[in-house]
Amino acid sequence: MKKVVKSDVIGQQGMSLIEGIVLLEFMFYPTGGVEAEIDGFIELRDAETGEVATGSVQYLSHIDQATTPVSESCC
């Protein structure tokens, strides 16, 4: 029987939160799946012209039960 443990769900929630924030200005490309490596790449671009920068940022999240969601701690 396949199981999805709570830490998998929390990790996915964290990735979804980060992706939503990043997509306001940049492109986010997740690496896919539950893994302990780089979670995705953020492609930098000029918000006014749309011109893509020559590099990208690798993103590694660390989300756990003690992490407070941005919506509860912001503004």
C-alpha positions in Angstrom: 0.0 0.0 0.0 1.4 3.4 -1.0 1.6 6.0 1.8 2.1 9.7 1.8 3.4 10.8 5.2 2.7 14.2 6.8 6.2 15.5 6.1 5.6 14.9 2.3 2.4 16.9 2.5 4.1 19.7 4.5 7.0 19.8 2.0 4.6 20.1 -1.0 2.7 22.9 0.8 6.0 24.7 1.2 6.9 24.3 -2.4 3.4 25.5 -3.5 3.8 28.6 -1.3 7.2 29.5 -2.7 6.1 28.9 -6.3 3.2 31.2 -5.8 5.4 34.0 -4.5 8.1 33.5 -7.1 5.7 33.5 -10.0 4.7 37.1 -9.2 7.9 38.3 -10.9 9.9 35.3 -12.1 9.6 31.8 -13.6 9.9 28.8 -11.3 10.8 25.3 -12.6 10.4 22.6 -10.0 12.7 19.6 -10.3 9.8 17.3 -9.4 9.1 14.7 -6.9 9.9 14.4 -3.2 13.7 14.5 -2.9 16.4 15.9 -0.7 18.2 17.9 -3.4 17.5 21.1 -5.3 13.7 21.8 -5.3 13.7 24.0 -8.3 15.2 26.7 -10.4 14.2 30.4 -10.4 14.7 32.1 -13.8 15.5 35.8 -13.2 14.1 38.3 -15.6 13.5 42.0 -16.0 9.8 42.6 -14.9 9.3 45.5 -17.3 10.9 44.1 -20.5 10.6 40.4 -19.8 14.2 40.0 -20.8 15.7 36.9 -19.1 18.9 37.2 -17.2 21.9 35.1 -18.1 21.6 32.9 -15.0 19.2 31.2 -12.7 18.9 30.6 -8.9 18.8 27.0 -7.6 16.2 26.8 -4.8 16.2 24.4 -1.8 13.4 24.7 0.7 13.3 23.6 4.3 9.7 23.5 5.4 8.6 21.7 8.6 5.7 21.8 11.0 7.3 24.7 13.0 7.4 26.9 9.9 4.7 29.6 9.9 3.0 30.2 6.6 3.6 33.7 5.1 -0.2 34.4 5.1 -0.2 34.1 8.9 2.9 36.0 9.6 2.9 38.7 7.0 1.2 42.1 6.9 
